[in-house]
Amino acid sequence: MATQPLLTYKSLDDIRARKEALRKELQRENTTMKTHWNTLFHKEESKLPSHRFANVMTTGASVFDGIIFAWKIYNRFGGKKKKATRKKNKGLLASLFSGW
């Protein structure tokens, strides 16, 4: 952003004109930023069957992975009791990664 030298205003009309110019510039910058934001974060949905199939497979794999992870956590921390005596608690991270 380039710095501008201090402007001297002779009348209220000069101030109003500068205010209007700044308002128009802000509106132009705002529309530019909106278009950049939309292109970055909102993907267009593809109509190709192969893309739709790939999206369904990705979603299905993610759901399946979440279910398996939840089942492992449930069994690890209070699901079915394996033995009457409990082993010494190794800690949360050690117990999570010991089965993998």
N, C-alpha and C positions, 0 to 999 in steps of 0.2 A: 504494500500500500504506500503510495507516494505521499509525502507530506506536502501540504500546500502552504505558501506564505500567508501570513495574517492578512485578512481582507479588511479594508476600511470601508465602512458604510457611511454614506452621506445622508441617507433619508430612510424613512420607514419602507418606502417602496423597494429600495435596494435589499432590505432585510427580507421582505415578503418574497421577492424574486429568488433570493438565495434559498429561502425555506422551501419554496415550490420546487426548485431544481433538486434540492436534497431529497425531497419526498419522492419525486419521480425516479431518482437514482436508487433509492431504497426499494421501491416497488419493483424495479427492473432486477435488482439483485435478489429480491425475494423470489421472483418467478424462476430465476436461474437456479437458485438453491433448491427450490421444490423439484425442478426437473432432474437435477443431479441426485437428490435424495431418492426419488422414485426409480431412477435407473439403477441405483446401487442396491436397494433393498426390496424391490418388488419385481420378482421375475414374472415374465409372461408365461402363461400356461401353454404347454405345447399340445397340439392337437394330433400329433402322430401317435399311432397305436403303440409303437415300440417304446416311446417315452412314457406313455400312460402305464404300460406294463412294468417298466422299470421302476416307476414311482410306487406302484402297488407292491412290487416285490421288496423294495427298500422299506416301505412302511411295515409290511408284514414281518420282515426280518427284525426290525427294531422292536416291534411289539413282542415277538417271540423271545428276543434277547432279554427284554424287561421282565417277562414272566419267569424265565429261567433264573434270572438274578434274584427276583423276589422269592422264589422257591428256595434258593440256596440260603438266603438270609433268614428266612423263616425256619428252615431246618437247623441252621447254625445257632440261632439265638432263641430257642424255646419251642421249637416244633416238637417232633417226637423225641422223647427221652431215650437215649441209647443204653445208658447204664445207670444203675442206682447211685454209684459214686461218680462224682464229677471230677474231671481232671482239673489241674491247677489252671487258672485263668491266665492265658498267655498275653492278653491284651487284644484290643479291637483289631488293629491292622494285622497282627500276626495270625489271629484266628480267621480273619477274612481271606488271607492269601495262602494259608497252609494247604487248602484243598485244591489249589489250582496248579 
